[in-house]
């Protein structure tokens, strides 16, 4: 995963309110930046949110989709 995409994920997470999924993050990134070569996949976003970002809590899994929330 490249540094541009990580930065875009972090920016997108800051703009989310309440609960969100990796798919919602990807849609926000594509809306803001288009489909550039730097845009990754939902699986990469989920991995980044679960493993590397300490400000995110995984709340539950609905039909195979992880639902996250920012720590307060």
C-alpha positions in Angstrom: 0.0 0.0 0.0 1.4 3.4 -1.0 1.7 6.5 1.2 -0.8 8.4 -1.0 -3.5 5.9 -0.4 -2.8 5.7 3.4 -3.1 9.5 3.6 -6.3 9.4 1.7 -7.7 6.7 4.0 -6.8 8.8 7.1 -8.4 11.9 5.6 -11.5 10.0 4.7 -11.8 8.5 8.2 -11.7 12.0 9.7 -14.6 13.1 7.5 -16.8 10.0 8.5 -19.3 10.4 11.3 -20.6 7.5 13.2 -20.1 4.0 11.9 -18.5 3.2 8.5 -17.2 0.4 6.4 -14.1 0.0 4.2 -16.4 0.3 1.1 -17.7 3.7 2.3 -14.1 4.8 2.7 -13.3 3.6 -0.9 -16.3 5.4 -2.3 -15.3 8.6 -0.6 -11.7 8.4 -1.9 -12.9 7.7 -5.5 -15.3 10.7 -5.2 -12.5 13.0 -4.1 -9.5 11.6 -6.1 -11.0 9.6 -9.0 -9.7 6.2 -10.0 -6.0 6.9 -10.1 -3.3 4.2 -10.0 -2.8 5.1 -6.3 -6.3 3.9 -5.3 -6.2 0.5 -3.7 -8.9 -2.0 -3.0 -11.4 -2.5 -0.1 -9.4 -5.4 1.3 -6.4 -3.2 1.7 -8.5 -0.5 3.4 -9.9 -3.1 5.8 -6.4 -4.4 6.6 -5.1 -0.8 7.2 -8.0 0.0 9.5 -7.7 -3.2 11.5 -4.0 -3.5 11.8 -2.2 -0.2 11.4 -4.6 2.5 12.5 -4.9 2.6 16.3 -7.7 5.2 16.3 -10.2 2.8 14.8 -12.4 0.3 16.6 -14.0 -2.7 14.8 -17.5 -2.8 16.1 -19.0 -5.8 14.4 -19.3 -7.8 11.2 -22.6 -7.6 9.2 -22.9 -10.1 6.4 -19.1 -10.3 6.0 -18.6 -6.5 6.1 -16.6 -5.1 9.0 -18.1 -2.0 10.6 -15.7 0.5 12.2 -15.9 3.5 14.4 -13.3 6.2 15.4 -12.2 6.0 19.0 -13.3 8.8 21.2 
